[in-house]
Amino acid sequence: MPTRHLIGLLLGVEEDWPGAFEGLVRRAGLRIRHRGETHELATERITIEPFNLRARPRYSLVIDRLGWWYDLPREWLKKVALMDGVYLLNNPFTFQAMEKHTAYCAMIRLGLDVPETWIVPHKQPPAENPRFSGMAARYMQLFDLDEVAARVGYPLYMKPFDGGAWVGVTRVAGPAELHRAYDDSGRRLMHLQASIENYEVFVRSLSVGAETMVMRYDPSRPLHDRYSVSHGFLDADAGSQAVTVSRLVNAFFRWELNSCEMLVRDGHVHPIDYANASPDLAITSLHYYFPWAIRALLRWCAFCLVTGRRMRVDQDTTRYFAVADRSELDQYQKLAAYRRMADAYFEMERYQSFCARHLAHLDEVVVGFFRGPELDRVLVDTVRDTFPAHEHEGFIAHYRGLIAQWCAEQDASPSATRSPAPV
């Protein structure tokens, strides 16, 4: 009797990537023979309801897209991670919200070249609490916002300490804009962060387990046009730095589904945002890269479930800090050491071997699925739900063309270069 692994999808309102993932799991029909046992994968969407803290869940692995903003499923995730050994792609104890502050602190501690960053008190009291005024009168120091900004340096960005999707982010060129942005921040706790000027490339990387895709990104463009279909836009050294930063962040915090933003200037990578609890997986924004993301997600789920990989909630930070504190190592030597540690955490060699042995046929299945009617229905429905009616025809053709381009490139590439090695 095969061992059946049920993958739970904890969702908000998304329909595109869940539909594609569910369809690909059905289409692949994986029956993996590993160490004398046969394994099968299935999916189910998780419903929200009261739960007994001693109840045993049916899921072997959960892909969470909801816990970052909804308390009840967040607490259920903590319960099943602590008590039941359910594999979660992100550690809920370090990634229960889209918080940037902790990630900045950790990466500065590890020696990464994070821009100068300060945190400033709320413009308005954070909540209606009768104790706040008394505490503030006793202990809160008056401060000069202009002085703090001068120490950070103009131009700078004011942005929420826990934000996401560029909400509340303001570029500040001088004192007048500074005070206007601070006044508008209200009860939100804000960072001031120095801008990296005259950068050559804005990079956004998406990591799914052991795989990382580094993409050229332009946040000033409309959402559907921010990712460029661009290959070879980084040299080997900058590309390696971008992958290393992404994997280091994820290994350190025990995250396996995350995206990072970095600026490349003079061949050096400056990380500016690397805590995205629910990274962009939409077909309308990822377009060409969407099939890669869904394939990587299926590969990683299969690897974790079939091999019995155990989720880690303990961070073991002292191992990373020991490298950071080695004064005889320069930044690039430390990055190399972090890369070895991160690759070990993600079991890179074991993962690649597993994919080569058990999932060698998956590329052909993925291409067939993304050329087929089921995925096309997902694409058409998503466009109709996202854009106004007069734009439907144009965007459907646009996305069909980009997906077709990815599939054609897979056909043209030797299978040895397409799979199993992650980017």
DRENMARSE-890902 format. One record per residue (C-alpha): residue number from 1; residue in one letter; x, y, z. Coordinates in Angstrom, 2 decimals. Layout:
N
+-----+---+---------+---------+---------+
!   k ! r !      xx !      yy !      zz !
+-----+---+---------+---------+---------+
! NUM ! a !       X !       Y !       Z !
...
+-----+---+---------+---------+---------+
//
This chain:
423
+-----+---+---------+---------+---------+
!   k ! r !      xx !      yy !      zz !
+-----+---+---------+---------+---------+
!   1 ! m !    0.00 !    0.00 !    0.00 !
!   2 ! p !    1.59 !    3.35 !   -1.01 !
!   3 ! t !    2.25 !    6.02 !    1.58 !
!   4 ! r !    0.01 !    8.97 !    0.80 !
!   5 ! h !    1.25 !   12.44 !    1.67 !
!   6 ! l !   -1.41 !   15.14 !    1.85 !
!   7 ! i !   -0.21 !   18.68 !    1.07 !
!   8 ! g !   -2.43 !   21.30 !    2.68 !
!   9 ! l !   -2.87 !   24.68 !    0.99 !
!  10 ! l !   -3.64 !   27.45 !    3.48 !
!  11 ! l !   -4.93 !   30.23 !    1.24 !
!  12 ! g !   -6.47 !   33.67 !    1.18 !
!  13 ! v !   -8.07 !   34.71 !   -2.11 !
!  14 ! e !   -5.47 !   33.38 !   -4.57 !
!  15 ! e !   -6.68 !   31.05 !   -7.29 !
!  16 ! d !   -3.96 !   31.11 !   -9.96 !
!  17 ! w !   -0.95 !   29.38 !   -8.42 !
!  18 ! p !   -3.08 !   27.00 !   -6.25 !
!  19 ! g !   -5.00 !   25.92 !   -9.34 !
!  20 ! a !   -1.78 !   25.42 !  -11.30 !
!  21 ! f !   -0.12 !   23.54 !   -8.44 !
!  22 ! e !   -3.10 !   21.26 !   -7.87 !
!  23 ! g !   -3.39 !   20.57 !  -11.60 !
!  24 ! l !    0.31 !   19.79 !  -11.92 !
!  25 ! v !    0.21 !   17.39 !   -8.97 !
!  26 ! r !   -2.68 !   15.55 !  -10.64 !
!  27 ! r !   -1.02 !   15.61 !  -14.06 !
!  28 ! a !    2.33 !   14.37 !  -12.72 !
!  29 ! g !    0.69 !   11.50 !  -10.82 !
!  30 ! l !    3.91 !   10.95 !   -8.90 !
!  31 ! r !    4.53 !    7.47 !   -7.52 !
!  32 ! i !    8.04 !    7.61 !   -6.14 !
!  33 ! r !    9.83 !    4.48 !   -4.99 !
!  34 ! h !   12.33 !    5.39 !   -2.31 !
!  35 ! r !   14.12 !    3.03 !    0.07 !
!  36 ! g !   11.68 !    0.23 !   -0.54 !
!  37 ! e !    8.53 !    2.29 !   -0.09 !
!  38 ! t !    6.18 !    3.86 !   -2.62 !
!  39 ! h !    5.02 !    7.45 !   -2.05 !
!  40 ! e !    2.12 !    9.38 !   -3.54 !
!  41 ! l !    1.26 !   13.10 !   -3.25 !
!  42 ! a !   -2.15 !   14.73 !   -3.03 !
!  43 ! t !   -3.40 !   18.24 !   -2.24 !
!  44 ! e !   -6.27 !   19.72 !   -0.25 !
!  45 ! r !   -7.30 !   23.26 !    0.56 !
!  46 ! i !   -7.43 !   23.85 !    4.31 !
!  47 ! t !  -10.58 !   25.30 !    5.87 !
!  48 ! i !  -10.62 !   27.58 !    8.92 !
!  49 ! e !  -12.42 !   26.25 !   11.98 !
!  50 ! p !  -11.98 !   25.73 !   15.73 !
!  51 ! f !   -9.31 !   23.18 !   16.61 !
!  52 ! n !   -8.45 !   21.06 !   19.61 !
!  53 ! l !   -4.83 !   21.59 !   20.60 !
!  54 ! r !   -4.43 !   17.80 !   20.91 !
!  55 ! a !   -6.05 !   16.99 !   17.55 !
!  56 ! r !   -3.82 !   15.28 !   14.99 !
!  57 ! p !   -3.83 !   16.95 !   11.56 !
!  58 ! r !   -4.14 !   14.94 !    8.36 !
!  59 ! y !   -1.54 !   16.98 !    6.52 !
!  60 ! s !    2.08 !   15.99 !    6.07 !
!  61 ! l !    3.12 !   19.40 !    4.68 !
!  62 ! v !    1.44 !   22.81 !    4.59 !
!  63 ! i !    2.06 !   25.67 !    2.18 !
!  64 ! d !    0.97 !   28.74 !    4.13 !
!  65 ! r !   -0.22 !   31.92 !    2.43 !
!  66 ! l !   -2.54 !   33.14 !    5.17 !
!  67 ! g !   -0.86 !   33.02 !    8.57 !
!  68 ! w !    1.06 !   36.26 !    8.06 !
!  69 ! w !   -2.11 !   38.30 !    8.46 !
!  70 ! y !   -4.75 !   36.05 !   10.08 !
!  71 ! d !   -4.23 !   35.04 !   13.72 !
!  72 ! l !   -6.21 !   31.78 !   13.90 !
!  73 ! p !   -4.37 !   29.87 !   11.17 !
!  74 ! r !   -1.09 !   31.34 !   12.41 !
!  75 ! e !   -1.64 !   29.76 !   15.82 !
!  76 ! w !   -2.69 !   26.48 !   14.19 !
!  77 ! l !    0.56 !   26.48 !   12.24 !
!  78 ! k !    2.55 !   26.92 !   15.45 !
!  79 ! k !    0.63 !   24.05 !   17.04 !
!  80 ! v !    1.18 !   21.59 !   14.18 !
!  81 ! a !    4.86 !   22.52 !   13.94 !
!  82 ! l !    5.47 !   22.05 !   17.66 !
!  83 ! m !    3.23 !   19.09 !   18.38 !
!  84 ! d !    2.67 !   17.11 !   15.21 !
!  85 ! g !    5.78 !   17.27 !   13.05 !
!  86 ! v !    3.95 !   18.82 !   10.08 !
!  87 ! y !    6.43 !   20.24 !    7.57 !
!  88 ! l !    5.96 !   23.97 !    6.94 !
!  89 ! l !    7.83 !   25.82 !    4.23 !
!  90 ! n !    8.29 !   28.79 !    6.57 !
!  91 ! n !    9.03 !   28.68 !   10.27 !
!  92 ! p !    5.99 !   30.37 !   11.91 !
!  93 ! f !    8.06 !   31.38 !   14.92 !
!  94 ! t !   10.37 !   33.60 !   12.87 !
!  95 ! f !    8.06 !   34.44 !   10.00 !
!  96 ! q !    4.61 !   35.00 !   11.41 !
!  97 ! a !    4.43 !   38.50 !    9.91 !
!  98 ! m !    6.02 !   40.47 !    7.09 !
!  99 ! e !    8.46 !   42.11 !    9.47 !
! 100 ! k !   11.62 !   43.67 !    8.06 !
! 101 ! h !   13.25 !   44.92 !   11.24 !
! 102 ! t !   14.43 !   41.58 !   12.60 !
! 103 ! a !   15.81 !   40.59 !    9.21 !
! 104 ! y !   17.76 !   43.85 !    8.95 !
! 105 ! c !   19.23 !   43.32 !   12.41 !
! 106 ! a !   20.21 !   39.72 !   11.70 !
! 107 ! m !   21.86 !   40.47 !    8.39 !
! 108 ! i !   23.75 !   43.47 !    9.77 !
! 109 ! r !   24.96 !   41.20 !   12.58 !
! 110 ! l !   26.18 !   38.72 !    9.95 !
! 111 ! g !   28.14 !   41.46 !    8.19 !
! 112 ! l !   26.04 !   42.01 !    5.07 !
! 113 ! d !   26.19 !   45.41 !    3.40 !
! 114 ! v !   22.76 !   46.62 !    4.48 !
! 115 ! p !   22.28 !   50.38 !    3.89 !
! 116 ! e !   22.36 !   52.68 !    6.94 !
! 117 ! t !   19.02 !   52.15 !    8.71 !
! 118 ! w !   17.36 !   53.81 !   11.71 !
! 119 ! i !   14.00 !   53.19 !   13.35 !
! 120 ! v !   12.00 !   56.16 !   14.69 !
! 121 ! p !    9.06 !   56.33 !   17.12 !
! 122 ! h !    5.48 !   56.41 !   15.89 !
! 123 ! k !    4.22 !   59.80 !   14.80 !
! 124 ! q !    0.99 !   59.04 !   16.69 !
! 125 ! p !    0.61 !   56.75 !   19.73 !
! 126 ! p !    0.46 !   53.14 !   18.55 !
! 127 ! a !   -2.84 !   52.34 !   20.24 !
! 128 ! e !   -5.49 !   53.65 !   22.60 !
! 129 ! n !   -3.81 !   52.67 !   25.84 !
! 130 ! p !   -4.33 !   54.72 !   29.02 !
! 131 ! r !   -0.80 !   53.89 !   30.14 !
! 132 ! f !    0.91 !   55.31 !   27.07 !
! 133 ! s !    0.82 !   58.99 !   28.04 !
! 134 ! g !    2.31 !   58.32 !   31.46 !
! 135 ! m !    5.08 !   56.16 !   30.01 !
! 136 ! a !    5.80 !   58.70 !   27.29 !
! 137 ! a !    5.99 !   61.58 !   29.77 !
! 138 ! r !    8.50 !   59.67 !   31.88 !
! 139 ! y !   10.70 !   57.95 !   29.37 !
! 140 ! m !   10.24 !   59.02 !   25.76 !
! 141 ! q !   12.95 !   61.42 !   24.66 !
! 142 ! l !   12.24 !   64.28 !   22.34 !
! 143 ! f !   14.22 !   63.78 !   19.17 !
! 144 ! d !   15.16 !   65.80 !   16.13 !
! 145 ! l !   13.86 !   64.00 !   13.04 !
! 146 ! d !   15.99 !   66.19 !   10.79 !
! 147 ! e !   19.12 !   65.23 !   12.70 !
! 148 ! v !   18.35 !   61.52 !   12.37 !
! 149 ! a !   17.72 !   61.93 !    8.65 !
! 150 ! a !   20.97 !   63.84 !    8.25 !
! 151 ! r !   22.84 !   60.97 !    9.88 !
! 152 ! v !   21.16 !   58.50 !    7.53 !
! 153 ! g !   21.82 !   60.79 !    4.56 !
! 154 ! y !   19.62 !   62.04 !    1.73 !
! 155 ! p !   18.11 !   60.69 !   -0.38 !
! 156 ! l !   16.55 !   58.08 !    1.88 !
! 157 ! y !   13.49 !   55.87 !    2.07 !
! 158 ! m !   10.91 !   55.96 !    4.83 !
! 159 ! k !    9.19 !   52.61 !    5.04 !
! 160 ! p !    7.19 !   50.56 !    7.54 !
! 161 ! f !    9.23 !   48.29 !    9.76 !
! 162 ! d !    6.82 !   45.43 !    9.04 !
! 163 ! g !    5.47 !   46.32 !    5.61 !
! 164 ! g !    5.20 !   44.61 !    2.28 !
! 165 ! a !    4.19 !   45.16 !   -1.34 !
! 166 ! w !    5.71 !   48.66 !   -1.25 !
! 167 ! v !    2.83 !   49.94 !    0.90 !
! 168 ! g !    3.79 !   53.07 !    2.81 !
! 169 ! v !    7.24 !   53.35 !    1.20 !
! 170 ! t !    8.28 !   56.93 !    0.38 !
! 171 ! r !   11.42 !   58.22 !   -1.28 !
! 172 ! v !   12.58 !   61.30 !    0.63 !
! 173 ! a !   14.89 !   63.84 !   -1.00 !
! 174 ! g !   14.90 !   66.52 !    1.69 !
! 175 ! p !   13.46 !   67.86 !    4.97 !
! 176 ! a !   10.09 !   68.97 !    3.59 !
! 177 ! e !    9.37 !   65.51 !    2.13 !
! 178 ! l !   10.69 !   63.93 !    5.32 !
! 179 ! h !    8.20 !   65.72 !    7.56 !
! 180 ! r !    5.33 !   65.19 !    5.14 !
! 181 ! a !    6.01 !   61.43 !    5.00 !
! 182 ! y !    6.41 !   61.21 !    8.78 !
! 183 ! d !    3.15 !   63.08 !    9.35 !
! 184 ! d !    1.40 !   60.70 !    6.96 !
! 185 ! s !    2.80 !   57.60 !    8.71 !
! 186 ! g !    0.31 !   57.91 !   11.57 !
! 187 ! r !    0.51 !   54.91 !   13.87 !
! 188 ! r !    2.89 !   52.94 !   11.67 !
! 189 ! l !    6.38 !   52.35 !   13.04 !
! 190 ! m !    8.87 !   53.46 !   10.39 !
! 191 ! h !   12.44 !   52.92 !    9.29 !
! 192 ! l !   14.62 !   55.51 !    7.64 !
! 193 ! q !   17.02 !   53.79 !    5.27 !
! 194 ! a !   19.72 !   55.28 !    3.09 !
! 195 ! s !   19.16 !   55.01 !   -0.65 !
! 196 ! i !   21.68 !   53.18 !   -2.84 !
! 197 ! e !   22.08 !   55.67 !   -5.67 !
! 198 ! n !   23.33 !   55.02 !   -9.19 !
! 199 ! y !   22.84 !   51.28 !   -8.96 !
! 200 ! e !   23.06 !   49.25 !  -12.15 !
! 201 ! v !   20.48 !   46.53 !  -11.51 !
! 202 ! f !   17.51 !   46.02 !   -9.20 !
! 203 ! v !   17.29 !   42.31 !   -8.45 !
! 204 ! r !   14.44 !   40.31 !   -6.97 !
! 205 ! s !   15.08 !   36.67 !   -6.18 !
! 206 ! l !   12.43 !   34.07 !   -5.48 !
! 207 ! s !   13.49 !   31.05 !   -3.45 !
! 208 ! v !   11.53 !   27.81 !   -3.24 !
! 209 ! g !   13.35 !   25.33 !   -1.04 !
! 210 ! a !   16.76 !   24.62 !   -2.55 !
! 211 ! e !   16.09 !   26.58 !   -5.74 !
! 212 ! t !   16.51 !   30.31 !   -6.31 !
! 213 ! m !   15.57 !   32.31 !   -9.39 !
! 214 ! v !   17.28 !   35.70 !   -9.67 !
! 215 ! m !   15.20 !   38.10 !  -11.77 !
! 216 ! r !   15.64 !   41.63 !  -13.07 !
! 217 ! y !   13.00 !   43.81 !  -11.44 !
! 218 ! d !   11.70 !   47.36 !  -11.81 !
! 219 ! p !    9.38 !   48.44 !   -8.96 !
! 220 ! s !    8.45 !   51.62 !  -10.82 !
! 221 ! r !    6.63 !   49.62 !  -13.52 !
! 222 ! p !    3.03 !   48.37 !  -13.28 !
! 223 ! l !    2.75 !   45.09 !  -11.36 !
! 224 ! h !    2.35 !   42.97 !  -14.49 !
! 225 ! d !    5.55 !   44.42 !  -16.02 !
! 226 ! r !    8.01 !   44.54 !  -13.11 !
! 227 ! y !    9.85 !   41.29 !  -13.89 !
! 228 ! s !   11.91 !   41.37 !  -17.08 !
! 229 ! v !   12.55 !   38.28 !  -19.17 !
! 230 ! s !   16.28 !   38.76 !  -19.06 !
! 231 ! h !   19.14 !   36.26 !  -18.98 !
! 232 ! g !   22.77 !   36.89 !  -18.13 !
! 233 ! f !   22.14 !   40.40 !  -16.78 !
! 234 ! l !   24.51 !   39.75 !  -13.83 !
! 235 ! d !   28.08 !   38.59 !  -14.04 !
! 236 ! a !   28.99 !   35.35 !  -12.31 !
! 237 ! d !   30.23 !   37.00 !   -9.12 !
! 238 ! a !   27.22 !   39.26 !   -8.60 !
! 239 ! g !   24.87 !   36.40 !   -9.46 !
! 240 ! s !   26.56 !   34.18 !   -6.88 !
! 241 ! q !   26.27 !   36.94 !   -4.26 !
! 242 ! a !   22.55 !   37.33 !   -4.97 !
! 243 ! v !   21.90 !   33.60 !   -4.60 !
! 244 ! t !   24.05 !   33.42 !   -1.46 !
! 245 ! v !   22.23 !   36.31 !    0.24 !
! 246 ! s !   18.87 !   34.70 !   -0.56 !
! 247 ! r !   19.85 !   31.28 !    0.75 !
! 248 ! l !   21.60 !   32.70 !    3.81 !
! 249 ! v !   18.49 !   34.64 !    4.85 !
! 250 ! n !   16.32 !   31.59 !    4.38 !
! 251 ! a !   18.62 !   29.14 !    6.13 !
! 252 ! f !   19.15 !   31.52 !    9.04 !
! 253 ! f !   15.44 !   32.03 !    9.66 !
! 254 ! r !   14.38 !   28.54 !    8.50 !
! 255 ! w !   12.34 !   29.89 !    5.59 !
! 256 ! e !   11.80 !   27.95 !    2.39 !
! 257 ! l !    9.42 !   30.17 !    0.44 !
! 258 ! n !   10.65 !   33.75 !    0.36 !
! 259 ! s !   11.79 !   36.56 !   -1.89 !
! 260 ! c !   14.66 !   39.05 !   -1.53 !
! 261 ! e !   15.34 !   42.42 !   -3.10 !
! 262 ! m !   18.88 !   43.61 !   -3.78 !
! 263 ! l !   20.62 !   46.44 !   -5.59 !
! 264 ! v !   23.79 !   45.77 !   -7.56 !
! 265 ! r !   26.34 !   48.55 !   -7.86 !
! 266 ! d !   29.96 !   48.17 !   -9.00 !
! 267 ! g !   29.59 !   44.40 !   -8.88 !
! 268 ! h !   28.53 !   44.42 !   -5.23 !
! 269 ! v !   25.14 !   43.29 !   -3.95 !
! 270 ! h !   23.32 !   45.47 !   -1.39 !
! 271 ! p !   20.31 !   43.71 !    0.20 !
! 272 ! i !   17.42 !   46.09 !    0.90 !
! 273 ! d !   14.44 !   43.82 !    1.60 !
! 274 ! y !   14.48 !   40.12 !    2.32 !
! 275 ! a !   11.53 !   39.24 !    4.52 !
! 276 ! n !    8.49 !   38.46 !    2.39 !
! 277 ! a !    6.28 !   36.04 !    4.23 !
! 278 ! s !    4.00 !   35.48 !    1.29 !
! 279 ! p !    6.13 !   36.06 !   -1.82 !
! 280 ! d !    4.65 !   36.95 !   -5.17 !
! 281 ! l !    3.53 !   33.76 !   -6.95 !
! 282 ! a !    0.90 !   35.31 !   -9.23 !
! 283 ! i !    0.84 !   34.34 !  -12.88 !
! 284 ! t !    0.00 !   37.95 !  -13.79 !
! 285 ! s !    3.24 !   39.26 !  -12.27 !
! 286 ! l !    5.65 !   36.31 !  -12.58 !
! 287 ! h !    4.35 !   35.43 !  -16.10 !
! 288 ! y !    7.40 !   33.81 !  -17.83 !
! 289 ! y !    8.80 !   32.65 !  -14.47 !
! 290 ! f !    5.51 !   31.21 !  -13.22 !
! 291 ! p !    6.07 !   27.66 !  -14.56 !
! 292 ! w !    9.50 !   27.57 !  -12.92 !
! 293 ! a !    8.01 !   28.56 !   -9.55 !
! 294 ! i !    5.28 !   25.91 !   -9.65 !
! 295 ! r !    7.75 !   23.22 !  -10.76 !
! 296 ! a !   10.18 !   24.17 !   -7.99 !
! 297 ! l !    7.37 !   24.05 !   -5.44 !
! 298 ! l !    6.37 !   20.54 !   -6.49 !
! 299 ! r !    9.98 !   19.34 !   -6.52 !
! 300 ! w !   10.66 !   20.65 !   -3.02 !
! 301 ! c !    7.43 !   19.25 !   -1.58 !
! 302 ! a !    8.17 !   15.85 !   -3.09 !
! 303 ! f !   11.74 !   15.88 !   -1.78 !
! 304 ! c !   10.73 !   16.84 !    1.77 !
! 305 ! l !    7.87 !   14.34 !    2.00 !
! 306 ! v !    9.49 !   11.34 !    0.36 !
! 307 ! t !   12.87 !   11.63 !    2.09 !
! 308 ! g !   11.35 !   12.39 !    5.48 !
! 309 ! r !   13.13 !   15.71 !    5.83 !
! 310 ! r !   12.31 !   17.19 !    9.22 !
! 311 ! m !   11.31 !   20.79 !    9.68 !
! 312 ! r !   13.67 !   22.88 !   11.80 !
! 313 ! v !   12.32 !   25.57 !   14.10 !
! 314 ! d !   15.59 !   26.00 !   16.03 !
! 315 ! q !   17.82 !   28.55 !   14.31 !
! 316 ! d !   21.23 !   27.64 !   15.73 !
! 317 ! t !   22.28 !   31.25 !   15.28 !
! 318 ! t !   25.57 !   30.87 !   17.13 !
! 319 ! r !   27.06 !   28.92 !   14.19 !
! 320 ! y !   26.41 !   31.88 !   11.88 !
! 321 ! f !   27.60 !   34.44 !   14.41 !
! 322 ! a !   30.84 !   32.50 !   14.85 !
! 323 ! v !   31.58 !   33.12 !   11.17 !
! 324 ! a !   30.55 !   36.77 !   11.43 !
! 325 ! d !   32.98 !   37.29 !   14.32 !
! 326 ! r !   36.03 !   35.89 !   12.51 !
! 327 ! s !   38.04 !   39.07 !   12.00 !
! 328 ! e !   40.53 !   37.38 !    9.68 !
! 329 ! l !   37.81 !   36.79 !    7.05 !
! 330 ! d !   36.75 !   39.51 !    4.63 !
! 331 ! q !   33.15 !   39.92 !    3.55 !
! 332 ! y !   33.48 !   37.66 !    0.52 !
! 333 ! q !   35.11 !   34.89 !    2.55 !
! 334 ! k !   32.28 !   35.13 !    5.06 !
! 335 ! l !   29.73 !   34.94 !    2.25 !
! 336 ! a !   31.45 !   31.79 !    0.97 !
! 337 ! a !   31.24 !   30.25 !    4.44 !
! 338 ! y !   27.58 !   31.22 !    4.75 !
! 339 ! r !   26.88 !   29.70 !    1.35 !
! 340 ! r !   28.34 !   26.36 !    2.47 !
! 341 ! m !   26.22 !   26.46 !    5.62 !
! 342 ! a !   23.07 !   27.37 !    3.72 !
! 343 ! d !   23.65 !   24.70 !    1.06 !
! 344 ! a !   24.13 !   22.16 !    3.83 !
! 345 ! y !   20.87 !   23.23 !    5.47 !
! 346 ! f !   18.99 !   22.81 !    2.20 !
! 347 ! e !   20.78 !   19.51 !    1.48 !
! 348 ! m !   21.72 !   20.69 !   -1.99 !
! 349 ! e !   23.58 !   17.57 !   -3.09 !
! 350 ! r !   20.90 !   15.24 !   -1.75 !
! 351 ! y !   18.19 !   17.35 !   -3.37 !
! 352 ! q !   19.86 !   17.33 !   -6.76 !
! 353 ! s !   20.43 !   13.60 !   -6.57 !
! 354 ! f !   16.79 !   13.02 !   -5.61 !
! 355 ! c !   15.54 !   15.13 !   -8.53 !
! 356 ! a !   17.84 !   13.36 !  -10.98 !
! 357 ! r !   16.73 !    9.93 !   -9.82 !
! 358 ! h !   13.02 !   10.38 !   -9.14 !
! 359 ! l !   11.87 !   13.50 !  -10.99 !
! 360 ! a !   13.82 !   13.35 !  -14.25 !
! 361 ! h !   10.57 !   13.05 !  -16.20 !
! 362 ! l !    8.93 !   16.02 !  -14.51 !
! 363 ! d !   10.21 !   18.66 !  -16.95 !
! 364 ! e !    8.33 !   17.06 !  -19.82 !
! 365 ! v !    5.19 !   16.80 !  -17.69 !
! 366 ! v !    5.47 !   20.45 !  -16.65 !
! 367 ! v !    5.87 !   21.68 !  -20.22 !
! 368 ! g !    2.90 !   19.60 !  -21.33 !
! 369 ! f !    0.77 !   20.91 !  -18.48 !
! 370 ! f !    1.63 !   24.55 !  -19.14 !
! 371 ! r !    0.78 !   24.10 !  -22.81 !
! 372 ! g !   -2.50 !   22.42 !  -21.97 !
! 373 ! p !   -6.12 !   23.56 !  -21.50 !
! 374 ! e !   -6.21 !   23.29 !  -17.70 !
! 375 ! l !   -3.48 !   25.87 !  -17.19 !
! 376 ! d !   -4.95 !   28.04 !  -19.92 !
! 377 ! r !   -8.26 !   28.14 !  -18.03 !
! 378 ! v !   -6.38 !   29.28 !  -14.92 !
! 379 ! l !   -4.66 !   32.00 !  -16.95 !
! 380 ! v !   -7.86 !   33.23 !  -18.59 !
! 381 ! d !   -9.82 !   33.25 !  -15.32 !
! 382 ! t !   -7.04 !   35.14 !  -13.55 !
! 383 ! v !   -6.81 !   37.80 !  -16.25 !
! 384 ! r !  -10.58 !   38.28 !  -16.17 !
! 385 ! d !  -10.51 !   38.64 !  -12.39 !
! 386 ! t !   -7.55 !   41.06 !  -12.43 !
! 387 ! f !   -7.94 !   43.47 !  -15.35 !
! 388 ! p !  -10.81 !   45.53 !  -16.77 !
! 389 ! a !  -12.83 !   43.92 !  -19.54 !
! 390 ! h !  -11.39 !   46.01 !  -22.35 !
! 391 ! e !   -7.89 !   44.69 !  -21.51 !
! 392 ! h !   -8.74 !   40.98 !  -21.31 !
! 393 ! e !   -7.96 !   40.02 !  -24.88 !
! 394 ! g !   -4.60 !   41.79 !  -24.92 !
! 395 ! f !   -3.42 !   40.44 !  -21.59 !
! 396 ! i !   -4.54 !   36.88 !  -22.34 !
! 397 ! a !   -2.44 !   36.95 !  -25.51 !
! 398 ! h !    0.44 !   38.59 !  -23.63 !
! 399 ! y !    0.61 !   35.93 !  -20.91 !
! 400 ! r !    0.04 !   33.07 !  -23.31 !
! 401 ! g !    3.02 !   34.28 !  -25.29 !
! 402 ! l !    5.31 !   34.47 !  -22.25 !
! 403 ! i !    4.32 !   31.02 !  -20.99 !
! 404 ! a !    4.84 !   29.64 !  -24.50 !
! 405 ! q !    8.29 !   31.25 !  -24.60 !
! 406 ! w !    9.29 !   29.48 !  -21.38 !
! 407 ! c !    8.02 !   26.15 !  -22.69 !
! 408 ! a !    9.87 !   26.58 !  -26.00 !
! 409 ! e !   13.10 !   27.34 !  -24.18 !
! 410 ! q !   12.68 !   24.18 !  -22.12 !
! 411 ! d !   12.26 !   22.19 !  -25.34 !
! 412 ! a !   15.40 !   23.76 !  -26.78 !
! 413 ! s !   17.58 !   23.09 !  -23.72 !
! 414 ! p !   19.24 !   19.72 !  -23.12 !
! 415 ! s !   17.46 !   17.94 !  -20.29 !
! 416 ! a !   20.69 !   17.76 !  -18.31 !
! 417 ! t !   20.72 !   21.57 !  -18.06 !
! 418 ! r !   17.02 !   21.90 !  -17.32 !
! 419 ! s !   16.85 !   19.47 !  -14.44 !
! 420 ! p !   17.58 !   18.78 !  -11.68 !
! 421 ! a !   20.03 !   21.53 !  -10.77 !
! 422 ! p !   18.52 !   24.56 !   -9.06 !
! 423 ! v !   19.47 !   28.05 !  -10.16 !
+-----+---+---------+---------+---------+
//
